[in-house]
Amino acid sequence: MARIIDTEEKNLIGENVRRLRVEKKMSQQILSDKLETLGVYICRGSVSRIEDKSRTVTDIELFGLAQILGVPIDELFK
C-alpha cells in the first residue's frame, strides 16, 4: 500500500539544501545539472520544491544531493 504524506512539509532537508547550495554559489539549475552527471534527475523546478519542502526526496536523490553539495548525508538533516 502506498503511503501518502499529507502534511504541508514533505521533507526535512529543504532548508539545508538551499543553505548549502547558496554557500557553494550554485544556482538551482547548476545543482540540477550536476545531479544529472550522477544519474540523478531532478529538474530545476523540483530543486525549488525540495527547498521549499513541498516535494518529497528519495534515498537516491538524498545521496546525490549530499555528493554534489560535498557533505555527509546527516549534514542535510542538521
N, C-alpha and C positions, 0 to 999 in steps of 0.2 A: 504494500500500500504506500503510495506517495505521501510524503509529509509536506504539508503546506505551512509555510511560515506566514503567520497572519499578524505580525507586528509591523510597526512602521519601519523600524531599523532592521534591515535584512542581513547585516554583518557587523562584526566587532572591529574591523581593521580600517575602515574607510578614512577616518581622520588621520591615522598614522601613514597610510599610503600617500595621502595628499601632502602631509608634512615632509615626508622623506623625499617625495618627488620634487617638491619645491626646493628643498635643501640641495638636491642634486642638479638643480636648474634644468629640469626636464619638463617639457610640455606634456600634456596628456597624449598627444599624438606621438611624440617621441617614445614615451613609455609603451604605448601600444605597438609601435614599430619594433622596439627592442624585444618585447614579449614574443612577437611573431618569429623572431630568429630562433627562439627556443621551441617553436611549435605550439605556443600558447596564443590562441587567437581571441583577443579582447579588443574590440574596436574602441576608438576614442570616446564615443558616447557611453560605452559600457564602463570605461575607466571613470568617467564622470559620475555614473550611477553608483559605482563601487564607493567612490569617495564621499558621495552624499548619503551612503548607506541604504539606497533604495534597490540595490541588486545583491543577490547572494554571490558567494565566491566558492568555487570548487577547490578541492585539495590541489589539483594540478595548477590551477590559477594562483593559489596561495604560494605554492612552491616557486612558480615563475616570478611572481612579484617580489618575493624575497631575494631571488637570484639577481634580478635586474636592479633592485634597489640596494643590493650589496649588504643585506643584513640577515641575521638568523631569523627563521620564521617567528620565533617567540617575540622578537622585537616589534613585529607588526601588531602584537596584542597589548603592548605596554602603553 
